[in-house]
Amino acid sequence: QVQLMESGGGSVQSGGSLRLSCIVPSGTFSFFCMAWFRQAPGKEREGVASIKTNGDTHYEDPVEGRFTISRDNAKNTLDLQMNSLQPADTGMYYCAAAPWYKCNAYNSWGQGTQVTVSS
């Protein structure tokens, strides 16, 4: 497991943009599959986007075409660029890490950063 720290949340109006960042202060960042999850009030946590060690990305349908996940292995950072935000995107966003050999087994989580989109 590794420590993860998110930043970049905030409040925007519908149609606006935000950029979330997650830093992994220690550990070999390039060996981790990374992902963003979110949890809206009263709902279960859901996946948003993921990126493998080789850079392959995957997006869930609700954010496809609007969000972009990226990683910088030299800086140990994971980003999520969110455009055309909608009220349905409101929630707590979490950064997660999984070992490269078990890419979907996310076992490290950040504390979360709040995103609020108003109509």
C-alpha positions in Angstrom: 0.0 0.0 0.0 1.0 3.6 -0.6 0.0 7.0 0.7 -2.1 9.1 -1.8 -3.0 12.7 -1.5 -5.6 14.4 -3.7 -6.1 18.1 -4.4 -8.0 20.3 -6.8 -11.6 19.9 -5.8 -14.0 22.8 -5.6 -17.3 24.2 -6.7 -18.2 25.1 -10.2 -21.2 25.8 -12.3 -22.6 23.4 -14.8 -20.4 23.4 -17.9 -17.3 24.4 -16.0 -14.0 22.6 -15.6 -11.8 21.3 -12.7 -8.6 19.5 -12.6 -7.9 17.0 -9.8 -4.4 15.9 -8.9 -3.1 13.0 -6.8 0.4 12.7 -5.6 2.1 9.5 -4.4 4.9 10.9 -2.1 6.7 7.6 -1.8 6.9 4.2 -3.5 7.5 3.4 -7.1 4.6 5.2 -8.7 5.3 3.8 -12.2 4.6 0.3 -10.9 1.0 1.1 -9.9 -2.2 1.1 -11.9 -4.1 4.2 -10.9 -7.7 5.2 -10.9 -10.2 7.8 -9.9 -13.4 6.9 -8.1 -16.3 9.0 -6.9 -19.1 8.8 -4.4 -22.2 10.9 -4.5 -24.3 11.5 -1.3 -26.4 8.5 -0.6 -24.9 6.4 -3.4 -22.2 3.8 -3.7 -18.7 4.6 -4.8 -18.2 4.2 -8.5 -15.3 4.1 -10.9 -14.6 7.1 -13.0 -11.4 6.4 -15.0 -8.3 4.3 -14.8 -4.8 4.2 -16.2 -2.5 1.3 -16.4 1.3 1.3 -16.0 1.7 1.3 -19.8 -0.6 4.4 -20.1 -3.7 2.5 -21.3 -6.8 4.3 -20.1 -10.4 3.4 -19.5 -13.4 5.7 -18.8 -16.8 4.9 -17.5 -19.7 5.8 -19.8 -20.9 8.9 -17.8 -17.6 10.7 -18.2 -16.4 9.4 -21.6 -15.4 12.3 -23.8 -15.5 14.8 -20.9 -12.8 13.6 -18.5 -9.2 12.9 -19.2 -7.0 10.8 -16.9 -3.2 11.1 -17.1 -0.1 10.3 -15.2 3.4 11.7 -14.9 5.7 9.0 -13.6 8.6 11.5 -13.2 6.5 13.6 -10.8 4.6 10.7 -9.2 1.3 12.4 -10.0 -2.1 11.4 -11.4 -4.4 13.9 -12.8 -8.1 14.1 -13.9 -9.1 16.9 -16.2 -12.9 17.3 -15.9 -14.7 19.4 -18.6 -18.3 20.1 -19.2 -19.1 19.3 -15.6 -22.7 18.5 -14.7 -24.6 18.4 -11.4 -24.5 14.6 -11.6 -20.7 14.8 -11.3 -21.0 16.1 -7.8 -19.4 13.9 -5.2 -16.3 13.0 -3.3 -13.5 12.0 -5.7 -10.9 9.5 -4.6 -7.6 8.5 -6.0 -6.7 4.8 -5.8 -3.7 2.6 -6.6 -3.3 -1.1 -7.4 -0.2 -3.1 -7.9 0.8 -3.6 -11.6 0.3 -7.4 -11.3 -3.2 -7.1 -10.0 -4.4 -4.0 -11.8 -8.0 -3.9 -10.6 -7.3 -4.7 -6.9 -7.2 -1.1 -5.6 -5.8 -1.3 -2.1 -4.6 2.2 -1.5 -6.9 5.2 -1.3 -6.6 8.9 -0.8 -8.7 10.9 1.7 -10.9 12.3 -1.1 -11.5 15.8 -2.5 -15.0 17.3 -2.9 -16.4 18.3 -6.3 -19.6 20.3 -6.4 -21.3 21.2 -9.6 -24.3 23.6 -9.4 -26.9 24.0 -12.1 
